[in-house]
Amino acid sequence: MPQPSWNVNEIFYSVQGEGRHSGMPAVFLRLSGCSMGCAFCDTQYAFSSGEPMNSLQILVALAQYPCKTIVVTGGEPTEQDLPKLISVLKSAGHTVHIETNGAHNVDVSRADFVCVSPKKTVSQEMLKKADVIKLLVGPQTTLQDIEKYYPYENEKTTLYLQPLDNLQENITKCLQLVKKHPSARLSVQLHKLINVK
């Protein structure tokens, strides 16, 4: 029986630069493909370019790193067989974090951590599964733009506000919004501040 495969854009070892696990070493498994194609995306190079890798090839590639935490990102990982990939990684003893736009409701129950960053559309069911809901904040973002996510906050799920492109005007906007909604958290892109991938 042929092994399942995924279109992989890149695999690299760095530190998590965003959200709850900022500063934590992790191996990033970036899948290729995203049907949203947002103009502001900072990984547009992953929209189309990638190569098929089966489960064995992926595990061999990951084995070269000393870290067992894998961040599956994209592109958009839910546009491939994400539940199967999570299963493969968990069976190999990895801790699995998922970063998704949340547009597609898929089974992520075996993942250790799920970050949903809504863009054009988002599944309410995916928002309910999130450990973190990460909202990108630009100069036009208002309190009303983030209020619709308040009902999803609970003991499990935290709302993070992230300034688009780490621009000072967007950082200022984030600070204003976080102060108005103190259960939210500020998330700057640490990896860009320290100039690592």
URZISUL-V110379 format. One record per backbone hydrogen bond with DSSP energy under -0.5 kcal/mol. NH is the residue of the N-H (numbers start at 1). CO is the residue of the C=O. If there is no record, write none. Layout:
nh->NH co->CO
nh->NH co->CO
This chain:
nh->6 co->53
nh->8 co->6
nh->8 co->51
nh->9 co->30
nh->10 co->30
nh->12 co->28
nh->14 co->26
nh->16 co->24
nh->21 co->18
nh->22 co->19
nh->23 co->16
nh->24 co->21
nh->26 co->14
nh->27 co->69
nh->28 co->12
nh->28 co->26
nh->29 co->27
nh->29 co->71
nh->30 co->10
nh->30 co->28
nh->31 co->29
nh->31 co->73
nh->32 co->7
nh->33 co->46
nh->34 co->47
nh->41 co->38
nh->44 co->41
nh->46 co->43
nh->47 co->44
nh->49 co->45
nh->51 co->8
nh->53 co->6
nh->55 co->4
nh->58 co->54
nh->59 co->55
nh->60 co->56
nh->61 co->57
nh->62 co->58
nh->63 co->59
nh->64 co->61
nh->65 co->62
nh->70 co->68
nh->70 co->95
nh->71 co->27
nh->72 co->70
nh->72 co->97
nh->73 co->29
nh->73 co->71
nh->76 co->33
nh->77 co->99
nh->79 co->76
nh->80 co->77
nh->82 co->80
nh->85 co->81
nh->86 co->82
nh->87 co->83
nh->88 co->84
nh->89 co->85
nh->90 co->86
nh->91 co->87
nh->92 co->88
nh->93 co->90
nh->94 co->89
nh->95 co->68
nh->97 co->70
nh->97 co->95
nh->98 co->113
nh->99 co->72
nh->100 co->115
nh->106 co->104
nh->108 co->106
nh->111 co->108
nh->112 co->96
nh->113 co->96
nh->115 co->98
nh->116 co->114
nh->116 co->132
nh->117 co->100
nh->117 co->115
nh->118 co->116
nh->119 co->121
nh->123 co->102
nh->127 co->123
nh->128 co->124
nh->129 co->125
nh->129 co->126
nh->130 co->126
nh->130 co->127
nh->131 co->114
nh->132 co->114
nh->133 co->158
nh->134 co->116
nh->134 co->132
nh->135 co->133
nh->135 co->160
nh->137 co->162
nh->141 co->138
nh->145 co->142
nh->146 co->142
nh->146 co->143
nh->147 co->143
nh->148 co->144
nh->149 co->146
nh->150 co->147
nh->152 co->149
nh->153 co->150
nh->154 co->157
nh->158 co->131
nh->160 co->133
nh->160 co->158
nh->161 co->185
nh->162 co->135
nh->162 co->160
nh->164 co->137
nh->166 co->163
nh->167 co->164
nh->170 co->167
nh->171 co->167
nh->172 co->168
nh->173 co->169
nh->174 co->170
nh->175 co->171
nh->176 co->172
nh->177 co->173
nh->178 co->174
nh->179 co->175
nh->180 co->176
nh->181 co->177
nh->184 co->181
nh->185 co->159
nh->187 co->161
nh->190 co->17
nh->190 co->188
nh->192 co->189
nh->193 co->189
nh->194 co->190
nh->196 co->191
